[in-house]
Amino acid sequence: MKKKDLIFYAGTAVLLAFSTQQVKADEQHASDQTPENTSAVVLKTTTSSEAQNTVNEGVGVKKGVQTENVVATEAVPDTPTLSNNQSFDKGTSDKVISEQPAPAVVASRAPYGARARVVETRNESVPQQESPVSADLNIEKSDSEGTFTITAKNLQGLDGYKEVKIPFWSHANGMKDIIWYTPSRQADGSYTVTAKASDHENSDGKYEAQVFYVDAKGQNKFVKKAFIDYTAPKPSADLTITKSESDGTFTITAKNLQGFDGYKEVKIPFWSHANGMKDIIWYTPTRQADGSYTVTAKASDHENADGKYEAQVFYVDVQGQNKFVKKAFIDYKNQSRPTGTLLIQNNNKDTGTFDVIIKDVYSPKGVQTVQVPSWSDKDGQDDIRWYEATRQANGDYKVSVKASDHKNSTGKYHIHLYYIQNDGSRVGVGSTTTEVEFRNAQTKTQTGIKNVNSGAGTYTVTVDQAPQGRRIKNIRVAAWSQTHQENLFWYSTTPSGTHTEVQVSVANHQYQSGNYTTHVYVDYVDGGVEGFNLGQTALHPRVTVDQTAFTPRVTNGQRDRVLRAAASLVGARTGSAAHQQLVNDYNSIKPLPVGYEVKMTDDWCDVFVTTVFQREGLSGLIGRECGVERHIQIFKRLGIWNENGASTPKAGDIITFNWDQDYQSNDGWADHIGIVERVENGLIHTIEGNSGAVGTVKRNVYRIGHGNIRGFATPRYK
């Protein structure tokens, strides 16, 4: 027996054994799937009668059983048998297997009454095995151009394909840059495509290509892969700097640009080493016809510094990032440059002072003014001050610098030198630094109380700015004697030089006797605030008519506050400190009504009313104005105006007057205003500012319906 015959029978035996097991497991099903290039066993389960009918019909006529490329055998025998004494000698065995029919039907015994098992088969030709797909895949690169040529040739086994595809990517990017290319078919049947490294982020390292074909069902079928290593060309350029020392200019040129694929623009930063890049300017050069980029820089834009200058060239990539390419240097000496030497003298560590001496002052255009800006290193240039140097008898120039003029800052100070030339232009000449200490600095603001007059109910608060301290912008004094600050009054004023005095009077505190607490708040020019507690001062003023007359009979909170505040000002005269404070407080709120800043010489009856409400934080109830007629228009808009001057007001109402008309209804031009303190026995008791021959805060009395009363406003108190 030949080896080939042994293999055939062994394989048949295995299939028979497998088929027998399948039938035992499930007698109701038969296999109808035949793997490629394999002999298959088809089992069909029938009854005994069905088996008999099958036999009678003969081989190959049983309906419903059609199999290709199979050999039918009985499921029961353990070893295959040959019919018709088939021989399997070399050269004939394949034909014998394909052409000689096998036994058509073999019926096995059906144990325990089970249905008989019938094996049907028909022998046809063995199919030809599908040819395997293959191709040669090659990648060639051009480092200078940054391209890859990918070629697939000698394609085999691609029968019925629709198209060829070539995916290509860099390993460095983990397939994030993959592109599926559709190559072009060449005359020789190969396929080729050119890829750009710039389409794959110009990554360095290994690149991979694969070739696929699209079969008749539209499925991508892999064929082969190939690899190549690549190093992207680095961007390069030639960068040159030429100078004209007579003109003080530099011409910077970048040419022969390479590796700038997809760039947006070119930038050239340029600076002097003498200034430590403080004078750096990022220039945008102009593209020339030959593809180069050029820009002209002026030494005057770089403080006319002598010494080494540096230029660099960058390109801006597709992602907007600056990419460095090259640098270049040039030495420069301005032949027509102004000269001057800065010296620091008399640096006093105790007083925080020093002198700046400028020697060899010269400019070809002449020197009109020598300027010396100076500032401390602390907090940038927030304390910069421009000094004008004074010419000395020997031709030098001098500036004296004090730390007290620079927020008492210590440490490093910067000193620069500029000339205003005869043509009006300013030119930088040089710079230096020095270290400053201030051991004896007097930096603390001083406050105190003096001139206490208990009987008169007055004392003076003093505020002194320190010689080396922060500059004072405004001073606020709060004083009161009652436990819950019911008679609190705020005094506010701007400093008068380095020494400022604020007069406190019981006239502003309801003439209350007792221990007055005084707090001082100092607002500085630099935005800081400092508070001082001056303790208590005993005041026992003599009883006055105004004090006795203050008998508010209201209990409403806001209304009572307004009446108390108004009563505390009774007796204040035109030109007094209280009057000054009223004007200051009115002007302190911005924006000013109608944009007008009140003066001490103005009528101030409405300033009095407006400021009383303002001090209590109740401006929203009546608005702010210094003109009575305009104030009435505000009352109307607020919905609190009562045109009937003959009506009866309530305590806390606003009363207005027209002195040119003395009968009701009074509908003329209003020219005076006050606050109703109380109403009793048909009389209206008021408190009015700027009242009488000498403008004073006074109490006055009018009968209800008085002819001069223009009307009332009733604030919506809470």
C-alpha positions as CSV (number, residue, x, y, z in Angstrom):
1,M,0.0,0.0,0.0
2,K,1.3,3.3,-1.0
3,K,1.8,6.1,1.6
4,K,-0.8,8.3,-0.1
5,D,-3.4,5.5,0.2
6,L,-2.6,5.0,3.9
7,I,-3.2,8.7,4.5
8,F,-6.5,8.6,2.7
9,Y,-7.9,5.6,4.7
10,A,-6.6,7.0,8.0
11,G,-8.4,10.3,7.4
12,T,-11.6,8.5,6.4
13,A,-11.5,6.4,9.5
14,V,-11.2,9.6,11.7
15,L,-14.2,11.2,9.9
16,L,-16.3,8.0,10.3
17,A,-15.6,7.9,14.0
18,F,-16.4,11.6,14.4
19,S,-19.7,11.1,12.4
20,T,-20.8,8.1,14.5
21,Q,-20.4,10.2,17.7
22,Q,-22.4,13.0,16.2
23,V,-25.3,10.8,15.3
24,K,-25.4,9.3,18.8
25,A,-25.5,12.8,20.3
26,D,-28.3,14.1,18.1
27,E,-30.1,11.8,15.8
28,Q,-32.3,14.5,14.3
29,H,-29.6,16.6,12.5
30,A,-27.1,16.1,9.8
31,S,-24.1,18.3,8.9
32,D,-24.5,20.2,5.6
33,Q,-21.4,22.4,5.9
34,T,-18.2,21.1,4.2
35,P,-14.9,22.9,4.9
36,E,-12.8,23.6,1.9
37,N,-10.3,21.0,0.7
38,T,-11.6,18.3,3.2
39,S,-13.6,15.1,2.8
40,A,-17.0,15.5,4.5
41,V,-19.4,12.9,5.9
42,V,-23.1,13.7,5.5
43,L,-25.4,11.9,7.9
44,K,-29.1,11.7,7.6
45,T,-31.5,10.0,10.1
46,T,-34.4,8.1,8.7
47,T,-36.9,5.4,9.8
48,S,-36.5,1.8,8.8
49,S,-39.0,2.2,6.0
50,E,-37.3,5.4,4.9
51,A,-34.0,3.5,4.7
52,Q,-35.5,0.8,2.6
53,N,-37.0,3.4,0.2
54,T,-33.6,5.0,-0.1
55,V,-31.9,1.8,-1.0
56,N,-34.6,1.1,-3.6
57,E,-34.2,4.5,-5.3
58,G,-30.5,3.9,-5.8
59,V,-27.4,6.1,-5.4
60,G,-27.6,9.8,-6.1
61,V,-31.4,9.9,-6.6
62,K,-32.5,10.7,-3.0
63,K,-34.0,14.2,-3.0
64,G,-32.8,16.8,-0.7
65,V,-29.3,15.3,-0.2
66,Q,-26.7,17.2,-2.3
67,T,-23.1,17.5,-1.3
68,E,-20.0,18.5,-3.2
69,N,-16.5,17.0,-3.0
70,V,-17.5,14.4,-0.4
71,V,-16.8,10.7,0.0
72,A,-19.7,8.8,1.6
73,T,-18.9,6.0,4.0
74,E,-20.9,4.0,6.5
75,A,-20.9,5.3,10.0
76,V,-20.6,1.9,11.7
77,P,-17.4,0.1,10.4
78,D,-14.3,1.0,12.3
79,T,-12.0,0.8,9.2
80,P,-12.6,2.0,5.7
81,T,-13.2,-0.6,2.9
82,L,-12.6,-0.4,-0.8
83,S,-15.2,-1.4,-3.4
84,N,-14.5,-3.0,-6.8
85,N,-11.0,-3.9,-5.7
86,Q,-9.8,-0.3,-6.2
87,S,-6.0,0.1,-6.4
88,F,-4.1,3.2,-5.3
89,D,-0.9,3.0,-7.1
90,K,1.0,6.3,-7.7
91,G,-0.3,8.4,-10.5
92,T,-3.8,7.0,-10.5
93,S,-5.0,7.3,-6.9
94,D,-6.4,10.9,-7.3
95,K,-8.4,9.9,-10.3
96,V,-9.7,6.7,-8.6
97,I,-10.8,8.7,-5.7
98,S,-12.6,11.3,-7.7
99,E,-14.2,9.1,-10.3
100,Q,-15.0,5.7,-8.7
101,P,-18.3,5.8,-6.8
102,A,-18.4,4.7,-3.2
103,P,-21.1,2.5,-1.7
104,A,-24.3,4.4,-2.1
105,V,-26.2,3.5,1.1
106,V,-25.1,1.4,4.0
107,A,-27.8,0.8,6.7
108,S,-26.7,0.1,10.2
109,R,-28.5,-1.7,12.9
110,A,-30.8,0.5,15.1
111,P,-30.2,-0.5,18.7
112,Y,-33.1,-0.4,21.2
113,G,-35.6,0.3,18.5
114,A,-34.0,3.6,17.4
115,R,-34.3,4.9,13.9
116,A,-31.9,3.4,11.4
117,R,-29.0,5.7,10.4
118,V,-28.5,6.2,6.7
119,V,-25.4,7.7,5.1
120,E,-25.7,9.2,1.8
121,T,-23.0,10.6,-0.4
122,R,-22.1,11.3,-3.9
123,N,-18.7,11.6,-5.3
124,E,-17.7,14.6,-7.4
125,S,-14.5,16.2,-8.3
126,V,-12.2,17.7,-5.6
127,P,-12.1,21.6,-5.9
128,Q,-8.9,23.3,-6.7
129,Q,-7.3,25.1,-3.7
130,E,-7.5,29.0,-3.8
131,S,-4.2,30.6,-4.6
132,P,-2.7,32.5,-1.6
133,V,-2.5,36.3,-2.0
134,S,1.0,37.9,-2.1
135,A,2.8,41.1,-3.2
136,D,6.1,42.7,-2.9
137,L,5.9,45.9,-0.8
138,N,8.7,48.5,-0.9
139,I,9.3,51.9,0.7
140,E,11.8,54.4,-0.6
141,K,12.5,57.8,1.1
142,S,13.9,61.2,0.1
143,D,15.3,62.8,3.3
144,S,15.9,66.1,1.5
145,E,12.3,66.4,0.3
146,G,10.8,64.6,3.2
147,T,8.8,62.1,1.1
148,F,8.2,58.3,0.9
149,T,7.5,56.4,-2.3
150,I,5.5,53.2,-1.5
151,T,5.2,50.5,-4.2
152,A,3.3,47.3,-4.3
153,K,4.1,44.9,-7.2
154,N,4.0,41.3,-8.2
155,L,0.4,41.1,-6.8
156,Q,-0.8,37.4,-6.7
157,G,-4.1,35.8,-5.7
158,L,-6.2,39.1,-5.8
159,D,-8.8,37.7,-8.2
160,G,-11.9,39.8,-8.4
161,Y,-10.5,42.6,-6.2
162,K,-12.0,46.1,-6.5
163,E,-9.1,48.3,-5.5
164,V,-5.8,48.4,-3.6
165,K,-5.2,50.5,-0.4
166,I,-2.0,51.4,1.4
167,P,-2.2,52.6,5.0
168,F,0.9,54.5,6.2
169,W,1.9,55.9,9.6
170,S,4.7,56.6,12.0
171,H,5.3,54.5,15.0
172,A,6.2,57.5,17.1
173,N,2.6,58.7,17.0
174,G,1.0,55.4,17.7
175,M,-1.0,55.4,14.5
176,K,-2.6,58.8,15.3
177,D,-1.3,60.0,12.0
178,I,-2.4,57.0,9.9
179,I,-3.5,57.9,6.4
180,W,-5.2,55.3,4.0
181,Y,-3.8,56.1,0.6
182,T,-5.3,54.9,-2.7
183,P,-2.3,54.2,-4.9
184,S,-2.1,54.6,-8.6
185,R,-1.9,51.6,-10.9
186,Q,1.1,51.6,-13.1
187,A,1.6,50.1,-16.6
188,D,3.4,47.1,-15.2
189,G,0.5,46.3,-12.9
190,S,2.2,47.6,-9.8
191,Y,0.6,50.2,-7.5
192,T,2.5,53.3,-6.1
193,V,1.8,56.3,-4.0
194,T,4.0,59.2,-2.6
195,A,3.5,60.2,1.1
196,K,4.9,63.3,2.8
197,A,6.5,63.3,6.2
198,S,4.9,66.6,6.9
199,D,1.5,64.8,6.7
200,H,2.7,62.6,9.5
201,E,4.0,65.3,11.9
202,N,7.5,65.0,10.5
203,S,8.1,62.3,13.1
204,D,11.5,60.7,13.5
205,G,11.8,56.9,13.8
206,K,10.1,53.9,12.2
207,Y,7.4,54.2,9.6
208,E,5.1,51.4,8.5
209,A,3.2,50.7,5.3
210,Q,0.7,47.9,4.6
211,V,-1.0,46.8,1.5
212,F,-4.6,45.7,1.4
213,Y,-7.0,44.7,-1.4
214,V,-10.7,45.2,-1.4
215,D,-12.5,42.0,-2.3
216,A,-15.8,41.5,-4.2
217,K,-17.7,41.9,-0.9
218,G,-16.0,45.2,-0.1
219,Q,-13.9,43.8,2.7
220,N,-10.3,44.9,3.3
221,K,-7.9,42.0,3.0
222,F,-4.4,42.3,4.4
223,V,-1.5,41.3,2.1
224,K,1.8,42.5,3.4
225,K,3.6,45.1,5.5
226,A,7.0,46.9,5.2
227,F,9.0,49.3,7.4
228,I,11.5,52.1,7.0
229,D,13.4,54.4,9.3
230,Y,13.3,58.1,8.8
231,T,14.9,61.2,10.4
232,A,13.2,64.5,9.5
233,P,15.5,67.2,8.2
234,K,16.0,69.9,10.9
235,P,15.0,73.4,10.0
236,S,18.0,75.6,9.0
237,A,18.7,79.0,7.6
238,D,21.6,81.4,7.1
239,L,21.3,84.4,9.4
240,T,23.5,87.5,8.9
241,I,23.7,90.9,10.5
242,T,25.2,93.9,8.9
243,K,25.6,97.3,10.6
244,S,25.9,101.0,9.9
245,E,27.5,102.6,12.9
246,S,27.1,106.1,11.3
247,D,23.4,105.6,10.9
248,G,23.0,103.4,14.0
249,T,21.2,100.7,12.1
250,F,21.4,96.9,11.7
251,T,20.1,94.9,8.7
252,I,19.2,91.3,9.7
253,T,18.7,88.8,6.9
254,A,17.6,85.1,7.0
255,K,18.0,83.2,3.8
256,N,18.2,79.6,2.5
257,L,15.4,78.5,4.7
258,Q,15.0,74.7,5.0
259,G,12.6,72.5,6.8
260,F,10.0,75.2,7.4
261,D,7.1,73.1,6.0
262,G,3.7,74.5,6.8
263,Y,5.1,77.5,8.7
264,K,2.9,80.6,9.2
265,E,5.4,83.3,9.6
266,V,9.0,84.2,10.4
267,K,10.1,86.2,13.5
268,I,13.5,87.7,14.4
269,P,14.1,88.8,18.0
270,F,17.0,91.2,18.5
271,W,18.6,92.7,21.6
272,S,21.8,94.1,23.1
273,H,23.8,92.0,25.6
274,A,24.6,95.2,27.5
275,N,21.0,95.5,28.6
276,G,20.4,91.8,29.5
277,M,17.5,91.4,27.0
278,K,15.5,94.3,28.6
279,D,15.5,96.0,25.2
280,I,14.5,92.9,23.2
281,I,12.2,93.5,20.3
282,W,10.5,90.7,18.2
283,Y,10.6,91.9,14.6
284,T,8.4,90.5,11.8
285,P,10.7,90.6,8.8
286,T,9.6,91.2,5.2
287,R,9.8,88.3,2.7
288,Q,11.9,89.1,-0.4
289,A,11.5,87.9,-3.9
290,D,14.3,85.3,-3.5
291,G,12.5,83.8,-0.5
292,S,14.7,85.4,2.1
293,Y,13.5,87.5,5.0
294,T,15.0,90.9,6.1
295,V,14.4,93.6,8.7
296,T,16.2,96.8,9.7
297,A,16.6,97.6,13.4
298,K,17.7,100.8,15.0
299,A,20.3,101.1,17.8
300,S,18.2,103.9,19.3
301,D,15.4,101.4,19.9
302,H,17.9,99.4,22.0
303,E,19.1,102.2,24.2
304,N,22.0,102.8,21.8
305,A,24.0,100.3,23.8
306,D,27.6,99.5,22.8
307,G,28.9,96.0,22.7
308,K,27.5,92.7,21.4
309,Y,24.1,92.4,19.8
310,E,22.2,89.1,19.1
311,A,19.6,88.1,16.6
312,Q,17.8,84.8,16.3
313,V,15.4,83.5,13.7
314,F,12.2,81.6,14.5
315,Y,9.4,80.2,12.5
316,V,5.8,79.8,13.7
317,D,4.6,76.3,12.9
318,V,1.1,75.1,12.0
319,Q,0.2,74.8,15.7
320,G,1.3,78.5,16.4
321,Q,4.5,77.5,18.3
322,N,7.7,79.4,17.9
323,K,10.5,77.1,16.7
324,F,14.1,78.2,17.1
325,V,16.3,77.9,14.0
326,K,19.6,79.9,14.3
327,K,21.3,82.8,16.0
328,A,23.9,85.4,15.0
329,F,26.0,88.1,16.7
330,I,27.6,91.4,15.9
331,D,29.6,94.0,17.8
332,Y,28.6,97.6,17.7
333,K,30.1,100.9,18.6
334,N,28.0,104.0,18.0
335,Q,30.4,106.6,16.6
336,S,28.0,109.5,17.1
337,R,26.6,108.3,20.4
338,P,26.1,110.7,23.3
339,T,28.3,110.1,26.3
340,G,28.1,110.4,30.0
341,T,29.4,108.7,33.1
342,L,27.2,107.9,36.1
343,L,28.7,108.0,39.6
344,I,27.1,107.3,43.0
345,Q,28.4,109.4,45.9
346,N,27.5,110.2,49.5
347,N,25.4,107.0,50.0
348,N,24.2,107.5,53.6
349,K,22.9,104.3,55.1
350,D,21.4,106.1,58.1
351,T,19.3,108.7,56.1
352,G,18.6,106.6,53.0
353,T,20.0,109.3,50.7
354,F,22.6,109.3,47.9
355,D,23.9,111.7,45.2
356,V,24.1,110.9,41.5
357,I,27.0,112.6,39.7
358,I,27.0,112.8,35.9
359,K,30.4,113.5,34.2
360,D,31.4,113.8,30.6
361,V,28.0,115.1,29.5
362,Y,28.1,115.2,25.7
363,S,25.8,114.7,22.7
364,P,26.5,115.6,19.0
365,K,23.1,117.2,18.9
366,G,23.7,119.2,22.1
367,V,22.3,118.7,25.5
368,Q,19.3,120.7,26.6
369,T,18.4,118.8,29.8
370,V,19.9,116.0,31.8
371,Q,17.3,113.6,33.2
372,V,17.8,110.9,35.8
373,P,14.9,108.5,36.4
374,S,15.3,106.4,39.6
375,W,13.3,103.7,41.2
376,S,13.7,100.9,43.8
377,D,13.7,97.2,42.8
378,K,10.7,96.6,45.1
379,D,7.4,96.3,43.3
380,G,8.7,97.2,39.9
381,Q,8.6,100.9,38.9
382,D,5.7,101.9,41.1
383,D,8.0,104.4,42.9
384,I,9.8,105.8,39.8
385,R,10.7,109.4,39.9
386,W,12.2,111.5,37.1
387,Y,14.8,113.9,38.4
388,E,16.3,116.9,36.4
389,A,20.0,117.1,37.2
390,T,21.5,120.4,38.2
391,R,24.7,121.6,36.4
392,Q,27.6,122.2,38.8
393,A,30.4,124.8,38.4
394,N,32.8,122.2,37.1
395,G,30.5,121.1,34.3
396,D,29.2,118.0,36.1
397,Y,25.6,117.4,36.8
398,K,24.1,116.3,40.2
399,V,20.9,114.7,41.5
400,S,20.1,114.0,45.2
401,V,17.9,110.9,45.8
402,K,15.9,110.2,49.0
403,A,14.4,106.9,50.0
404,S,11.5,108.9,51.5
405,D,10.6,110.0,48.0
406,H,10.4,106.4,46.9
407,K,8.0,104.9,49.5
408,N,11.0,104.5,51.9
409,S,12.0,101.5,49.9
410,T,15.4,99.9,50.6
411,G,17.6,97.5,48.7
412,K,18.6,97.9,45.1
413,Y,17.9,101.2,43.3
414,H,18.1,101.7,39.5
415,I,19.4,104.9,38.1
416,H,19.2,105.7,34.3
417,L,20.6,108.6,32.4
418,Y,18.8,110.4,29.5
419,Y,19.5,113.6,27.6
420,I,16.9,115.9,26.1
421,Q,18.9,117.0,23.0
422,N,18.7,120.4,21.4
423,D,16.3,119.1,18.7
424,G,13.9,118.0,21.4
425,S,14.6,114.3,21.1
426,R,15.3,112.1,24.1
427,V,18.2,109.7,24.0
428,G,19.3,107.1,26.6
429,V,22.9,107.3,27.6
430,G,23.6,104.8,30.4
431,S,22.5,103.3,33.7
432,T,23.8,102.0,37.0
433,T,22.5,100.7,40.4
434,T,23.2,101.1,44.1
435,E,22.2,99.6,47.4
436,V,20.2,101.8,49.8
437,E,19.6,101.4,53.5
438,F,17.5,103.6,55.8
439,R,18.4,103.0,59.4
440,N,16.9,106.1,60.9
441,A,13.7,106.2,58.8
442,Q,10.7,108.1,60.4
443,T,7.9,106.3,58.7
444,K,5.0,106.3,61.1
445,T,2.1,108.8,61.0
446,Q,1.6,110.5,64.3
447,T,-1.8,111.4,65.8
448,G,-2.9,113.0,69.0
449,I,-5.4,115.3,70.9
450,K,-4.7,118.8,72.1
451,N,-6.6,122.0,73.2
452,V,-9.3,120.2,75.2
453,N,-11.9,122.7,76.4
454,S,-14.5,120.8,78.4
455,G,-16.8,123.7,79.1
456,A,-16.9,124.7,75.5
457,G,-17.2,121.1,74.4
458,T,-14.3,121.1,72.0
459,Y,-10.9,119.5,71.3
460,T,-8.4,119.3,68.5
461,V,-7.3,116.1,66.7
462,T,-3.8,116.4,65.1
463,V,-2.3,114.3,62.3
464,D,1.3,114.5,61.3
465,Q,2.8,112.9,58.2
466,A,6.2,111.2,58.9
467,P,9.1,112.7,56.9
468,Q,9.9,109.3,55.4
469,G,6.3,108.0,55.7
470,R,3.6,107.4,53.2
471,R,1.9,110.4,51.7
472,I,-1.6,111.1,53.2
473,K,-4.5,111.5,50.9
474,N,-7.4,112.0,53.3
475,I,-8.1,112.0,57.1
476,R,-11.3,110.8,58.7
477,V,-12.2,111.3,62.4
478,A,-15.0,109.5,64.1
479,A,-16.2,110.8,67.5
480,W,-19.0,109.9,69.9
481,S,-20.0,109.7,73.5
482,Q,-23.1,107.5,73.7
483,T,-22.8,103.8,74.3
484,H,-24.3,102.7,71.1
485,Q,-22.8,105.6,69.0
486,E,-26.1,107.3,68.8
487,N,-24.4,110.7,68.5
488,L,-21.5,109.5,66.2
489,F,-20.2,112.1,63.9
490,W,-17.6,111.8,61.1
491,Y,-15.2,114.6,60.3
492,S,-13.3,114.3,57.0
493,T,-10.6,116.6,55.6
494,T,-7.7,116.6,53.2
495,P,-4.2,117.1,54.7
496,S,-2.9,120.6,55.0
497,G,0.8,120.0,54.4
498,T,2.5,117.6,56.8
499,H,0.5,118.8,59.9
500,T,-3.3,118.7,59.9
501,E,-5.8,119.6,62.7
502,V,-9.5,118.6,63.0
503,Q,-11.8,120.4,65.4
504,V,-14.3,118.2,67.3
505,S,-17.3,120.0,68.8
506,V,-20.2,118.8,70.9
507,A,-22.3,120.9,68.5
508,N,-22.0,118.0,66.1
509,H,-22.9,115.5,68.8
510,Q,-26.2,116.8,70.2
511,Y,-24.3,118.8,72.8
512,Q,-24.0,115.6,74.9
513,S,-21.9,115.6,78.0
514,G,-19.6,112.6,78.6
515,N,-16.4,110.8,77.6
516,Y,-15.9,111.1,73.8
517,T,-14.2,108.2,72.0
518,T,-12.0,109.3,69.1
519,H,-10.9,107.1,66.2
520,V,-8.7,108.4,63.3
521,Y,-8.5,106.8,59.9
522,V,-5.7,107.9,57.5
523,D,-6.1,107.1,53.8
524,Y,-2.8,107.1,51.9
525,V,-2.0,107.9,48.3
526,D,-0.8,104.4,47.7
527,G,-4.2,103.1,48.6
528,G,-3.5,101.9,52.1
529,V,-5.5,102.8,55.2
530,E,-4.3,103.1,58.8
531,G,-6.4,103.4,62.0
532,F,-5.6,105.0,65.3
533,N,-7.6,104.9,68.6
534,L,-7.0,108.1,70.6
535,G,-9.0,106.9,73.6
536,Q,-11.6,109.0,75.5
537,T,-11.8,112.7,76.1
538,A,-14.1,114.1,78.9
539,L,-16.4,117.0,77.7
540,H,-19.0,118.7,79.9
541,P,-20.4,121.6,77.9
542,R,-22.6,124.3,79.4
543,V,-26.3,123.9,78.7
544,T,-27.5,125.8,75.6
545,V,-30.8,126.7,74.1
546,D,-30.2,124.4,71.2
547,Q,-29.5,121.5,73.5
548,T,-32.6,122.1,75.5
549,A,-34.7,122.4,72.4
550,F,-33.6,119.0,71.1
551,T,-36.5,116.8,72.1
552,P,-37.3,114.4,69.3
553,R,-40.5,112.6,69.8
554,V,-40.4,110.0,67.1
555,T,-39.6,106.4,67.5
556,N,-39.2,105.3,63.9
557,G,-35.5,104.2,63.4
558,Q,-34.5,105.9,60.2
559,R,-36.6,109.0,60.9
560,D,-35.1,109.3,64.4
561,R,-31.5,109.0,63.0
562,V,-32.2,111.8,60.5
563,L,-33.6,114.1,63.2
564,R,-30.7,113.4,65.5
565,A,-28.1,114.1,62.8
566,A,-29.9,117.3,61.9
567,A,-30.1,118.5,65.5
568,S,-26.4,117.7,66.1
569,L,-25.5,120.4,63.6
570,V,-27.7,123.2,65.1
571,G,-25.4,126.3,65.6
572,A,-23.0,125.5,62.8
573,R,-22.3,128.8,61.0
574,T,-21.1,129.7,57.5
575,G,-17.3,129.3,57.3
576,S,-17.1,127.1,60.4
577,A,-15.4,123.7,60.5
578,A,-18.8,122.1,60.6
579,H,-19.8,124.0,57.5
580,Q,-16.5,123.0,55.8
581,Q,-17.2,119.4,56.7
582,L,-20.7,119.5,55.2
583,V,-19.2,120.8,51.9
584,N,-16.4,118.2,51.9
585,D,-18.8,115.4,52.6
586,Y,-21.2,116.5,49.9
587,N,-18.3,116.7,47.3
588,S,-16.9,113.3,48.4
589,I,-19.6,111.3,46.6
590,K,-19.1,110.9,42.9
591,P,-20.6,111.5,40.5
592,L,-21.7,114.9,41.7
593,P,-25.2,116.0,40.9
594,V,-25.2,118.0,37.6
595,G,-21.4,117.6,37.8
596,Y,-21.1,120.6,40.2
597,E,-18.6,120.7,43.1
598,V,-20.0,122.9,45.9
599,K,-17.9,125.8,47.1
600,M,-17.9,127.4,50.6
601,T,-19.4,130.6,49.2
602,D,-22.5,128.8,47.8
603,D,-25.9,128.8,49.4
604,W,-25.9,125.6,51.4
605,C,-29.4,124.9,52.8
606,D,-29.8,121.9,50.4
607,V,-26.2,120.8,51.0
608,F,-27.2,120.5,54.7
609,V,-30.4,118.4,53.9
610,T,-28.6,116.2,51.4
611,T,-25.6,115.6,53.6
612,V,-27.6,114.7,56.7
613,F,-29.3,111.9,54.8
614,Q,-26.0,111.0,53.2
615,R,-24.2,110.6,56.5
616,E,-26.9,108.2,57.7
617,G,-26.6,106.2,54.6
618,L,-30.2,107.2,53.5
619,S,-29.5,109.1,50.3
620,G,-31.7,106.7,48.4
621,L,-34.8,108.1,50.3
622,I,-34.5,111.7,48.9
623,G,-31.7,111.7,46.3
624,R,-28.7,114.1,46.3
625,E,-28.8,117.8,45.1
626,C,-27.6,121.2,46.1
627,G,-30.3,123.1,44.2
628,V,-33.9,123.2,45.8
629,E,-35.9,123.3,42.5
630,R,-33.9,120.5,41.0
631,H,-34.4,118.5,44.2
632,I,-38.1,118.9,43.9
633,Q,-37.9,117.2,40.5
634,I,-36.1,114.3,42.2
635,F,-38.9,114.2,44.8
636,K,-41.5,113.9,42.0
637,R,-39.6,111.0,40.4
638,L,-39.4,109.2,43.7
639,G,-43.2,109.7,44.2
640,I,-42.8,111.4,47.6
641,W,-43.7,115.0,46.6
642,N,-46.7,116.9,48.1
643,E,-47.5,120.0,46.1
644,N,-50.0,121.3,48.7
645,G,-48.1,123.7,51.0
646,A,-51.2,124.1,53.2
647,S,-51.2,120.5,54.3
648,T,-49.9,119.2,57.6
649,P,-46.4,117.5,57.4
650,K,-44.9,114.9,59.8
651,A,-41.7,114.8,61.6
652,G,-38.8,113.9,59.3
653,D,-40.6,115.4,56.2
654,I,-38.7,117.8,53.9
655,I,-40.1,121.3,53.8
656,T,-39.4,123.7,50.9
657,F,-40.0,127.5,50.7
658,N,-40.5,130.2,48.1
659,W,-39.8,133.6,49.6
660,D,-41.2,135.5,46.5
661,Q,-44.8,134.4,47.2
662,D,-46.5,134.5,50.6
663,Y,-49.9,132.9,49.9
664,Q,-51.3,129.5,49.1
665,S,-51.3,127.8,46.8
666,N,-47.6,128.6,46.5
667,D,-46.4,127.4,43.1
668,G,-43.4,129.6,42.4
669,W,-39.7,128.9,42.3
670,A,-38.4,127.1,45.4
671,D,-35.3,128.7,46.9
672,H,-35.0,127.3,50.4
673,I,-35.3,123.8,52.1
674,G,-35.2,122.3,55.6
675,I,-36.2,119.3,57.7
676,V,-39.4,119.1,59.8
677,E,-38.4,118.3,63.4
678,R,-42.0,118.1,64.9
679,V,-45.5,119.4,64.4
680,E,-47.7,120.4,67.4
681,N,-50.4,122.9,68.2
682,G,-50.7,124.0,64.6
683,L,-47.0,124.8,64.3
684,I,-44.3,123.3,62.2
685,H,-40.9,123.2,63.9
686,T,-38.0,122.9,61.5
687,I,-34.2,122.6,61.3
688,E,-32.7,124.5,58.4
689,G,-29.2,125.1,57.1
690,N,-27.9,128.5,55.9
691,S,-30.8,130.2,57.8
692,G,-30.8,133.8,59.0
693,A,-28.7,136.9,58.1
694,V,-25.5,134.9,58.9
695,G,-26.1,131.5,57.4
696,T,-26.5,129.1,60.4
697,V,-28.1,125.8,61.1
698,K,-31.1,127.0,63.0
699,R,-34.5,125.9,64.4
700,N,-37.4,127.9,63.0
701,V,-41.3,127.8,63.5
702,Y,-44.1,128.2,60.9
703,R,-47.8,127.9,61.2
704,I,-49.5,125.2,59.1
705,G,-50.4,126.6,55.7
706,H,-47.8,129.4,55.9
707,G,-47.9,131.3,52.6
708,N,-44.1,130.9,51.9
709,I,-44.3,127.1,52.1
710,R,-43.8,125.7,48.6
711,G,-44.6,122.0,49.4
712,F,-43.4,118.9,51.2
713,A,-41.6,115.6,50.5
714,T,-42.3,112.6,52.7
715,P,-39.4,110.0,52.6
716,R,-40.4,106.4,52.8
717,Y,-38.7,105.7,56.2
718,K,-38.4,102.2,57.7
